[in-house]
Amino acid sequence: MRQNKTIVKLDLSKNGLKSVVAMYLLEALHLNCTVMELNLEGNMLDDEFAKDLAVTLTENEVLNKVDISDNPIGPDGALSILNTLL
């Protein structure tokens, strides 16, 4: 992912990803300049992931669409993302 120059959409929906694994993906996205859409719908991503995603969204200017629906993200995680978007 860090050296990717061709992938613009990445669909990892319904893969049973846990937050610990997804954090590695977010680390790679910090430096990625081509992925514009990321689908993580229907995994097992929690508040900690949402907080890390919020940080990634502030640092990655290319990523503009992220689907995190159907994940057990609670109010704290949702608030982190909302604050980043505002």
Rosetta blueprint (number, residue, H / E / L):
1 M L
2 R L
3 Q L
4 N L
5 K L
6 T L
7 I L
8 V L
9 K E
10 L E
11 D E
12 L L
13 S L
14 K L
15 N L
16 G L
17 L L
18 K E
19 S H
20 V H
21 V H
22 A H
23 M H
24 Y H
25 L H
26 L H
27 E H
28 A H
29 L H
30 H H
31 L H
32 N L
33 C L
34 T L
35 V L
36 M L
37 E E
38 L E
39 N E
40 L L
41 E L
42 G L
43 N L
44 M E
45 L L
46 D L
47 D H
48 E H
49 F H
50 A H
51 K H
52 D H
53 L H
54 A H
55 V H
56 T H
57 L H
58 T H
59 E H
60 N L
61 E L
62 V L
63 L L
64 N L
65 K E
66 V E
67 D E
68 I L
69 S L
70 D L
71 N L
72 P L
73 I L
74 G L
75 P H
76 D H
77 G H
78 A H
79 L H
80 S H
81 I H
82 L H
83 N H
84 T H
85 L H
86 L L
